[in-house]
Amino acid sequence: MKIDIGISQKDREAIAKGLSHLLADTYTLYLKTHNFHWNVKGPMFQTLHTMFETQYNELALAVDEIAERIRTLGFPAPGTYKAFSELSSIKEDDGVPVATDMIRLLVEGHETCARTAREAFPACDKASDEPSADLLTQRMQEHEKTAWMLRSLLEK
C-alpha cells in the first residue's frame, strides 16, 4: 500500500537512512555497555555496574523506538550484526578494558550517537518530519547528558 503521510518517498528514504545509522550506533553502544556491565571490576565496581545497567536498559528502549520510526516511514529496519557493523560509526573493542577506559569508551560512544543523530536532523527539517526530529532531539539530549555524567567520573 502507498504511504501518504505528507512526506515524499525520497524524503522518507533519506530520513530512514539517517535513522538506520543511528539505530546501528545505538545498538552497538547498547552491546558495548552491556558487555562493560558484565565485566567491570575494581573499586568503582558497584557504582559502574549499576550505572551501566541503567544505561543499557535505556538504550534497549531507544533501539526499539528508532526501529519503529524507520518502519513507520515505510522502510525495513536493519536488525543483524552484519548490518549494524556496516552502518555503525562505533567500533567494537577487543578484550576487557579497565574501568576508567570503559568510561572513556562509553563517553566516545555517546558522543558518536549524538553526532549521528545531529547529522540526520537536516533531512527531517527539510521534510517537516516533526516526529523523527523529536525522536532525534530526545536521543541527542540523552546521549549528551549521559556523556557528561560519565565524563564527570573521570575528573579529579
Disulfide bonds with the S-S distance in Angstrom:
none
